[in-house]
Amino acid sequence: MRLEFIGAAHTVTGSCYLLQTENKNFLIDCGMFQGARRTRDLNHEEFPFRPSEIDGVLLTHAHVDHCGLIPKLVREGYQGPVYATSATCDLVSIMLPDSAHIQAADTEMLNRKGRRSGEAPVEALYSLEDAAQAIKQCQPVPYGKELQLTDNIRAVFRDAGHILGSAIIELWVTEQGKTTKLVFSGDLGQCNQPIIKDPTYIDGADFVLVESTYGNRLHQVYDKETALSEIINDTMDRGGNLVIPAFAVGRTQTLLYYLYRLWKEGRIDEDVPIILDSPLAINATRIFMNHVRDFDDEAIKLFEQSGHVPNFPQVRICRTAAESRALNSEQGSAIIISASGMADAGRILHHLKHNLWRSDSTVIFVGYQVPGTLGFNLLNGAQEVRLFGETVKVACR
């Protein structure tokens, strides 16, 4: 048996392991590199294996840094199954087409600039057709049910508590009469987080491959709802907007959960508009509501009592780009949740352009920021940034 680290080594993103046995090859995740240009360029390098020789892909969850290169894998000859939980399969069905759209838009912009400077055109990483084919190859696997991959390899998916459908993968490989157990953590959630069940405790392993995104720090223990309510009320009192770059899957739904509780308990102004401005997040939230059985008991109870979590009455949904742009000409304060979570693409960029320079507005980040992204630069004290070809002063809180 041989295990090779293809991605997420020396970087947080691009998760991918290659597990080779005597006659089989499996990938655990096949994620996209995100962050600085030099890191993103890794997405265009050739795979260090032949995609056509891979026998199966086991996917821990639907975030793009874990699944985003599966369409490229398919484009280059992979025809086998992509094993994932049912919720992950559903989320992948919106994440991969969205990623393909971004690839197409980025490539068009590069080629437009390249034509002016006489450079040869570049090709997108993959197309919508590649993403659609990858989705067809997804095979749902229930939590806790043993999956017999080959005569000598079996797997079980356990709840990782990270996002809806996320999994820790237990893998047993038997060679020459000896069984070795490997555990791939994927991304792990914290205990006692909203909506999602706590991570499963795993009983023993020979090798544990564990994520370490926050491995060099201790998480602060504080009342997140109280902190959020104080930020909201302070910003509204100053007449500004609260702008929240949030990952479409996971963080957005957690935010809506917190906001619903604050609204229900009267801890924020009941008339404050809450704007959800991300088509991907809107679709992801719909998928969340189709998998209520995967929620923790508290979330299930809250959903059953209210009937409209997380799309409670104060939430306004922006489906079109025109609706999104119109927000910036509206009077009054609002809470604006938009993607991307690292502020490196998407509608969040024009909300930042219209609010970073305002001393009465506030921007809060609710997820990890990869070095090289706009979110990382803002968190690390950037005094000004470039947005849409303009220099924007950072004066907000």
C-alpha positions as CSV (number, residue, x, y, z in Angstrom):
1,M,0.0,0.0,0.0
2,R,1.2,3.5,-0.9
3,L,-0.3,6.8,0.1
4,E,0.6,10.0,-1.8
5,F,-0.3,13.6,-0.8
6,I,-1.4,15.3,-4.1
7,G,-2.7,18.6,-2.6
8,A,-3.3,20.5,0.7
9,A,0.4,19.9,1.6
10,H,2.1,23.2,2.4
11,T,-1.3,24.8,1.5
12,V,-4.8,24.6,3.1
13,T,-6.6,24.1,-0.2
14,G,-6.5,21.5,-3.0
15,S,-7.2,18.5,-0.8
16,C,-6.4,15.2,-2.6
17,Y,-4.9,11.9,-1.5
18,L,-3.9,9.0,-3.8
19,L,-4.2,5.6,-2.2
20,Q,-2.6,2.8,-4.2
21,T,-2.8,-0.9,-3.3
22,E,-1.5,-3.9,-5.2
23,N,-4.0,-3.5,-8.1
24,K,-6.3,-0.6,-7.3
25,N,-6.1,3.2,-7.1
26,F,-8.4,5.5,-5.1
27,L,-8.6,9.2,-4.6
28,I,-9.8,10.7,-1.4
29,D,-11.0,14.1,-2.4
30,C,-9.9,16.0,-5.6
31,G,-10.1,19.7,-4.6
32,M,-9.3,23.0,-6.2
33,F,-6.4,25.2,-5.0
34,Q,-7.5,28.6,-3.9
35,G,-5.8,31.8,-2.8
36,A,-2.8,33.6,-4.3
37,R,-2.2,33.4,-8.1
38,R,0.8,31.2,-7.6
39,T,-1.4,28.7,-5.6
40,R,-4.3,28.9,-8.1
41,D,-1.9,28.1,-10.9
42,L,-1.5,24.6,-9.4
43,N,-4.9,23.8,-10.7
44,H,-3.6,23.9,-14.3
45,E,-0.8,21.4,-13.7
46,E,-1.1,17.9,-14.9
47,F,-2.3,15.3,-12.4
48,P,0.6,13.1,-11.2
49,F,-1.4,10.0,-12.2
50,R,-3.5,8.9,-15.1
51,P,-7.1,9.8,-14.4
52,S,-8.3,6.8,-16.4
53,E,-6.5,4.4,-14.0
54,I,-8.3,5.7,-10.9
55,D,-10.8,3.1,-9.7
56,G,-12.9,5.3,-7.4
57,V,-13.1,8.7,-5.7
58,L,-14.2,9.1,-2.1
59,L,-15.4,12.6,-1.3
60,T,-15.5,14.0,2.2
61,H,-17.7,17.0,1.5
62,A,-18.9,19.5,-1.1
63,H,-16.6,22.5,-0.6
64,V,-14.7,23.4,-3.7
65,D,-11.2,22.9,-2.2
66,H,-12.2,19.3,-1.8
67,C,-14.3,18.6,-4.9
68,G,-13.5,21.3,-7.3
69,L,-11.1,19.4,-9.6
70,I,-13.4,16.3,-10.1
71,P,-14.7,17.8,-13.4
72,K,-11.1,18.2,-14.6
73,L,-10.5,14.6,-13.5
74,V,-13.5,13.5,-15.6
75,R,-12.5,15.7,-18.5
76,E,-9.2,13.9,-18.6
77,G,-10.5,10.4,-18.6
78,Y,-11.9,9.3,-15.2
79,Q,-15.1,7.2,-15.7
80,G,-15.6,5.7,-12.2
81,P,-17.8,6.5,-9.3
82,V,-17.6,9.4,-6.9
83,Y,-18.7,8.1,-3.5
84,A,-20.2,10.7,-1.1
85,T,-23.1,11.1,1.3
86,S,-26.5,11.9,-0.1
87,A,-26.4,15.5,1.0
88,T,-22.9,16.0,-0.4
89,C,-24.1,14.6,-3.8
90,D,-26.9,17.1,-3.8
91,L,-24.6,20.0,-2.9
92,V,-22.1,19.0,-5.5
93,S,-24.8,19.2,-8.1
94,I,-24.8,23.0,-7.5
95,M,-21.2,23.6,-6.5
96,L,-19.6,22.1,-9.6
97,P,-21.7,24.0,-12.2
98,D,-21.1,27.2,-10.2
99,S,-17.4,26.5,-10.3
100,A,-17.5,25.9,-14.1
101,H,-19.3,29.2,-14.6
102,I,-16.5,30.9,-12.7
103,Q,-13.8,29.1,-14.7
104,A,-15.5,30.3,-17.9
105,A,-15.8,33.9,-16.8
106,D,-12.2,34.0,-15.6
107,T,-11.0,32.5,-18.8
108,E,-12.9,34.9,-20.9
109,M,-11.5,37.9,-19.0
110,L,-7.9,36.5,-19.3
111,N,-8.4,35.9,-23.0
112,R,-9.9,39.4,-23.5
113,K,-6.8,40.9,-22.0
114,G,-4.5,38.5,-23.8
115,R,-5.9,39.4,-27.2
116,R,-5.0,43.1,-26.6
117,S,-1.4,42.1,-25.8
118,G,-1.1,39.4,-28.5
119,E,-1.0,36.4,-26.1
120,A,-2.3,33.0,-27.1
121,P,-5.7,32.1,-25.7
122,V,-6.0,29.9,-22.7
123,E,-8.6,27.2,-22.0
124,A,-10.9,26.9,-19.0
125,L,-10.1,24.1,-16.5
126,Y,-13.3,22.5,-17.4
127,S,-16.8,23.2,-18.8
128,L,-20.4,22.9,-17.7
129,E,-20.6,19.6,-19.6
130,D,-17.6,18.3,-17.6
131,A,-19.3,19.3,-14.3
132,A,-22.6,17.7,-15.4
133,Q,-20.8,14.4,-16.2
134,A,-19.0,14.5,-12.8
135,I,-22.4,14.9,-11.1
136,K,-23.7,11.9,-13.0
137,Q,-20.9,9.8,-11.6
138,C,-21.8,10.6,-7.9
139,Q,-23.1,7.7,-5.9
140,P,-24.7,8.4,-2.5
141,V,-23.5,6.5,0.5
142,P,-25.4,6.5,3.8
143,Y,-23.7,7.4,7.0
144,G,-22.5,4.3,9.0
145,K,-23.1,1.8,6.2
146,E,-20.1,-0.3,5.1
147,L,-19.1,0.2,1.5
148,Q,-17.3,-2.7,-0.1
149,L,-15.0,-1.0,-2.7
150,T,-13.1,-4.1,-3.7
151,D,-12.5,-7.6,-2.2
152,N,-9.9,-6.2,0.1
153,I,-10.9,-2.5,0.6
154,R,-14.0,-1.3,2.5
155,A,-15.1,2.1,3.8
156,V,-17.5,3.7,6.2
157,F,-18.6,7.4,6.1
158,R,-19.1,9.0,9.5
159,D,-20.5,12.5,10.3
160,A,-17.7,15.1,10.4
161,G,-19.8,18.0,11.8
162,H,-18.3,20.5,9.3
163,I,-21.1,21.2,6.8
164,L,-24.2,19.3,5.8
165,G,-23.2,15.9,4.4
166,S,-19.5,16.2,5.5
167,A,-17.8,12.9,6.4
168,I,-14.9,11.4,8.1
169,I,-13.9,8.3,6.0
170,E,-12.8,5.1,7.7
171,L,-10.9,2.9,5.3
172,W,-9.8,-0.7,5.8
173,V,-7.2,-2.2,3.4
174,T,-6.3,-5.9,3.6
175,E,-3.1,-7.0,2.0
176,Q,-1.2,-10.3,2.5
177,G,-3.6,-11.2,5.3
178,K,-3.0,-8.0,7.2
179,T,-5.7,-5.3,7.6
180,T,-4.7,-1.7,8.0
181,K,-7.2,1.0,9.1
182,L,-6.8,4.5,7.7
183,V,-9.0,7.5,8.8
184,F,-9.3,10.6,6.6
185,S,-10.8,13.4,8.7
186,G,-11.9,15.7,5.8
187,D,-12.7,19.1,7.4
188,L,-13.8,18.8,11.0
189,G,-16.5,20.8,12.7
190,Q,-16.4,22.0,16.3
191,C,-18.8,20.5,18.9
192,N,-22.0,22.3,19.8
193,Q,-22.2,24.2,16.5
194,P,-25.7,25.2,15.1
195,I,-27.7,23.0,12.7
196,I,-25.1,20.2,12.1
197,K,-24.5,17.2,14.4
198,D,-21.2,17.0,16.3
199,P,-18.3,15.1,14.7
200,T,-18.3,11.3,15.3
201,Y,-15.7,10.0,17.6
202,I,-13.6,7.3,15.8
203,D,-12.5,4.2,17.6
204,G,-8.9,3.5,16.7
205,A,-6.8,3.6,13.6
206,D,-3.4,2.7,12.3
207,F,-3.0,5.9,10.4
208,V,-5.0,9.2,10.8
209,L,-4.9,11.8,8.1
210,V,-6.3,14.9,9.8
211,E,-6.9,18.5,8.6
212,S,-5.0,21.2,10.4
213,T,-6.4,24.5,9.1
214,Y,-6.6,25.8,12.6
215,G,-3.8,23.6,13.9
216,N,-1.7,26.4,15.1
217,R,-4.3,28.3,17.2
218,L,-6.9,27.8,19.9
219,H,-10.4,28.7,19.1
220,Q,-11.8,31.5,21.3
221,V,-14.7,30.5,23.5
222,Y,-17.3,33.2,23.5
223,D,-21.0,33.8,23.0
224,K,-21.3,34.2,19.2
225,E,-24.9,35.2,19.2
226,T,-24.3,38.1,21.7
227,A,-21.2,39.2,19.8
228,L,-23.2,39.2,16.5
229,S,-26.1,41.1,18.1
230,E,-23.8,43.8,19.5
231,I,-22.1,44.3,16.1
232,I,-25.5,44.5,14.3
233,N,-27.0,47.0,16.7
234,D,-23.9,49.2,16.8
235,T,-23.7,49.3,13.0
236,M,-27.5,50.0,12.6
237,D,-27.2,52.8,15.2
238,R,-24.4,54.4,13.1
239,G,-26.6,54.1,10.0
240,G,-24.3,51.8,8.1
241,N,-24.5,48.4,6.5
242,L,-23.2,45.1,7.9
243,V,-21.5,43.3,5.1
244,I,-20.7,39.6,5.6
245,P,-18.7,37.6,3.0
246,A,-19.9,34.0,3.7
247,F,-19.3,30.7,2.1
248,A,-22.5,29.7,0.3
249,V,-22.5,26.2,1.9
250,G,-22.3,26.0,5.7
251,R,-21.5,29.5,7.0
252,T,-24.5,31.2,5.3
253,Q,-26.9,28.7,6.8
254,T,-25.3,29.1,10.3
255,L,-25.6,32.9,10.0
256,L,-29.3,32.6,9.1
257,Y,-29.8,30.4,12.1
258,Y,-28.1,32.9,14.5
259,L,-30.0,35.8,12.9
260,Y,-33.3,34.0,13.2
261,R,-32.8,33.4,16.9
262,L,-31.7,37.0,17.5
263,W,-34.8,38.2,15.6
264,K,-37.1,35.9,17.4
265,E,-35.8,36.9,20.8
266,G,-36.0,40.6,20.0
267,R,-32.2,41.1,20.4
268,I,-32.0,42.9,17.0
269,D,-34.4,45.4,15.4
270,E,-37.2,43.4,13.9
271,D,-37.4,45.8,10.9
272,V,-33.7,45.5,9.9
273,P,-33.6,44.0,6.3
274,I,-31.5,40.8,6.1
275,I,-30.3,40.4,2.5
276,L,-29.2,37.0,1.1
277,D,-27.4,37.9,-2.1
278,S,-25.9,34.7,-3.4
279,P,-27.7,32.4,-5.9
280,L,-25.5,29.6,-4.8
281,A,-26.3,30.1,-1.1
282,I,-30.0,30.3,-2.0
283,N,-29.9,27.0,-3.7
284,A,-27.7,25.5,-1.0
285,T,-30.2,26.6,1.6
286,R,-33.0,24.8,-0.3
287,I,-30.9,21.6,-0.3
288,F,-30.3,22.0,3.5
289,M,-34.1,22.0,4.0
290,N,-34.3,18.8,2.1
291,H,-31.9,17.1,4.6
292,V,-33.4,18.1,7.9
293,R,-32.8,14.5,9.1
294,D,-29.1,15.3,9.2
295,F,-29.6,18.3,11.5
296,D,-29.0,18.2,15.2
297,D,-32.0,17.8,17.6
298,E,-32.1,21.6,18.5
299,A,-32.2,22.6,14.8
300,I,-34.9,20.1,14.0
301,K,-37.0,21.3,17.0
302,L,-36.6,25.0,15.9
303,F,-37.5,24.2,12.3
304,E,-40.6,22.3,13.3
305,Q,-41.7,25.1,15.6
306,S,-41.2,27.9,13.2
307,G,-41.9,26.4,9.8
308,H,-39.7,28.9,8.1
309,V,-36.1,28.6,9.3
310,P,-33.9,29.8,7.8
311,N,-35.9,31.9,5.4
312,F,-37.8,33.8,8.0
313,P,-39.9,36.9,7.1
314,Q,-37.0,39.4,7.5
315,V,-34.9,37.7,4.9
316,R,-34.9,39.2,1.4
317,I,-33.5,37.1,-1.4
318,C,-31.7,38.6,-4.4
319,R,-31.8,36.3,-7.3
320,T,-30.7,38.5,-10.2
321,A,-27.6,40.6,-10.7
322,A,-29.8,43.6,-11.2
323,E,-31.5,43.1,-7.8
324,S,-28.0,42.8,-6.3
325,R,-26.8,46.1,-7.8
326,A,-29.9,47.9,-6.8
327,L,-29.1,47.3,-3.2
328,N,-26.3,49.8,-3.3
329,S,-28.7,52.7,-4.2
330,E,-31.2,51.9,-1.4
331,Q,-31.4,54.2,1.7
332,G,-31.1,52.9,5.2
333,S,-29.2,50.1,6.9
334,A,-29.1,46.4,6.1
335,I,-27.4,43.2,6.8
336,I,-26.0,41.8,3.5
337,I,-24.8,38.2,3.3
338,S,-23.1,37.4,0.0
339,A,-20.4,35.1,-1.5
340,S,-17.6,34.4,-1.9
341,G,-16.6,33.8,1.7
342,M,-13.0,34.9,1.0
343,A,-14.1,37.9,-1.0
344,D,-12.1,36.7,-4.1
345,A,-15.1,36.5,-6.5
346,G,-18.9,37.0,-6.7
347,R,-21.4,39.7,-5.8
348,I,-19.7,40.4,-2.5
349,L,-17.1,42.4,-4.4
350,H,-19.5,45.2,-5.4
351,H,-20.9,45.3,-1.8
352,L,-17.4,45.8,-0.5
353,K,-16.7,48.5,-3.1
354,H,-19.7,50.5,-1.8
355,N,-19.1,49.9,1.9
356,L,-15.3,49.6,2.6
357,W,-14.9,53.4,2.4
358,R,-17.8,54.1,4.8
359,S,-16.8,54.7,8.4
360,D,-20.4,53.8,9.5
361,S,-20.4,50.3,7.9
362,T,-18.9,47.1,9.2
363,V,-17.5,44.0,7.5
364,I,-17.2,40.8,9.4
365,F,-15.6,37.5,8.2
366,V,-17.0,34.2,9.4
367,G,-14.6,31.7,7.8
368,Y,-11.0,30.9,7.1
369,Q,-9.2,33.4,4.8
370,V,-6.5,31.9,2.5
371,P,-3.4,34.0,2.1
372,G,-3.6,36.0,-1.1
373,T,-7.3,36.6,-1.0
374,L,-9.0,39.9,-0.5
375,G,-10.5,38.7,2.7
376,F,-7.0,37.8,4.1
377,N,-5.7,41.2,3.1
378,L,-8.6,43.0,4.8
379,L,-8.2,41.0,8.0
380,N,-4.6,41.8,8.1
381,G,-5.1,45.5,8.0
382,A,-5.0,46.6,4.4
383,Q,-5.6,50.4,4.2
384,E,-6.7,50.3,0.6
385,V,-7.6,47.7,-1.9
386,R,-8.3,47.5,-5.7
387,L,-11.8,46.6,-6.8
388,F,-13.1,46.8,-10.4
389,G,-10.0,48.8,-11.4
390,E,-10.5,51.4,-8.6
391,T,-8.5,52.0,-5.5
392,V,-10.9,51.9,-2.5
393,K,-10.0,53.2,0.9
394,V,-10.7,50.9,3.9
395,A,-12.5,53.1,6.5
396,C,-15.1,50.7,7.8
397,R,-14.9,48.7,11.0
